[in-house]
Amino acid sequence: MAYQRKGYVCRMKTARIATRRRPPQDDTGASARSRIVGAAFRLFFERGFGATSMLEIATRAKVSKRDLYALYANKQALLDDCIGERTRAMRTPLAPATVPQSRQALAALLVELGRTVLQTVSRDEVLMVYRLCIAESDRAPQLARMLDASGRAANHKALAELLAQAQARGLIGAADPTALATRFFAVLWDSLLMQLLLRTRAAPSQDEIEARAGAAAEAIMSSASQNSSDTSSRCRTSRSRSSRPA
């Protein structure tokens, strides 16, 4: 009996120790990684990248330093993930594998893409990352390269691929998809991003975001349609000339 009771007590102590060693659970049920990224973004915004310590990030995220370093070797690796998460969010409208079945649906998708990009990049914490990459470009040029590759370049590539698929379905005319993607973002942003980075104007209102997104989508749809009309006209002219008697 004494042996059994001792064993019972040992099991109870082991259970209590195991309970104490469990990592703290966030009330929202978010994963440790998402809490860390969120905490890092807020601290980088509040205190700056250089003034923020890994300990402060771990404390804000409610994880141990050991768990933090198990996921990220240093602050730069953490910032890389912060950048990647925000830039992936911008491409959410392009996530569906299927191409829209009509020109109207394609135009709506382009508007949604423009809206998402503007809403994401215009946030203070995202603009902070852009400014940080510019400030750190001499000491850590790879940050700026990653931001450009994960953001601008990836967005252009994803849109160009979508437009190429739309052309294959006959939704828009024959035009260079890469050039169309470049035109879309040029109309969408104009000089807005530079003004936001320099703090010479406030973030765009929802009405302005909708207007910019609509103008960018219309630029693509009308440009592709005009290109298609020009191509058809040239084809008709060529056939007419070839049908004339020699």
SULCOR-V658491 format. One record per helix or strand of 2 or more residues. SS is the DSSP state (helix for helix, strand for strand). FROM is the first residue (numbers start at 1). TO is the last residue. Records with the same first field share a line. If there is no record, write none. Layout:
SS: FROM-TO, FROM-TO
//
This chain:
helix: 2-21, 32-47, 54-61, 65-71, 75-90, 92-94, 103-121, 124-135, 141-168, 177-189, 192-197, 206-243
//
